[in-house]
Amino acid sequence: MKLDPAVIKLLNLDPENTSISSSGGGGCSSASTSKITSKLGDGTEKCFFMKTGSGKDAETMFEGEHASLNALHNAVPSLCPQSFGHGKFSSNPSTSFLVTDFLNLTSRSSSKTSAPSLAVKLAELHATPAPTPEGYDKPMFGFPVTTCCGDTPQENGYKESWADFYANNRLRFILQRAERSNGSDKELHNLVETTASMVVPRLIGDDHLNNGKGVTPVVVHGDLWSGNASVGIIGTKGGNVEEVVYDPSACYAHSEFELGIMKMFGGFGGSFLKEYHQLCPKTEPVEEYEDRVKLYELYHHLNHYALFGGGYRSGAVSIMKSLIRKYGDH
């Protein structure tokens, strides 16, 4: 396999001392993955991880993943690989690529490590206020580029209000995608509409959370199920074995939004959450925490229904009915 000149140029490598081989992983069905190994001028070796895919979808996905990885990496450098860039092959412009630090994954049993746990790193991530976007005078909810959760390109346009962002950019947006995939569905439509217009302001309204102070936007991974977290060494220079994450779909959000997908698929048990919440306390009112996490989990049920159809609809319907019973009539 030969490395495309666009990648050589991006990474400033010597093609004579660089090789490419196939590599496992990749996180999305349509991308293929490779390992780039290069001998640098000082004689050391550096490894990179590259994803490639074709068409507009891959271009959007890689742009979102590049921005997501670097938003996480900038806040907590040891949490995930750094992304070095994305672009199109010069030899074949219909092929897009993304290049990141190589991640040497190891087994969990070998990770008796002194490095901070994933719970500690996630708490640090969620304690780091989002940067102020260009053209605004304070941090906003949203993200500068489109990101993909699974194969769903998400609408990340900035909003000042978290409740507004969640109701419109997540719930109403994913309802449209679900109806496009599965046909119109009056019951689902009405349930999402009632949830967005009544449950959301009641449960996560800016004047309700934190005694009316609202929440500060922080960067979230956005697709943090157990398949996107592991143990490994980032890069090649004899680094630490660390708990790491990858394949993010980031946005600037309420920190608890992260917990929705973590709860949906499990893998992050009570001891994880206990350690996490000691450092990143539950938002007030604490007694509504479980219901907020359920509201955030709803988005992922709807997204999975949009992507895969079938049984994910019933999970979404059951969450909405229980939340509407409790919060829908005020």
Buried (B, 14 or more C-beta within 10 A) or exposed (E): EEBBEBBBEBBEBEEEEBEBEEBEBBBBEBBEBBBBBBBEEEEEEBBBBBBBBBEEBBBBBBBBBBBBBBBBBEBBEBBBBBBBBBBBBEEEEEBBBBBBBBBBBBEEEEBEEEBBBBBBBBBBBBBBEBBEBEEEEEBBBBBBBBBBBBEBBBBBEBBBBBBBBBBBBBBBBBBEBBBEEBEEBEEBBEBBBBBBBBBBBBBBBBEBBEEEEBBBBBBBBBBBBEEBBBBBBBBBEEBEBBBBBBBBBBBBBBBBBBBBBBBBBEEBEEEBBEBBBEBBEBBBBEEBBEBBBBBBBBBBBBBBBBBEEEEBBEBBBEBBBEBBEBBBEE
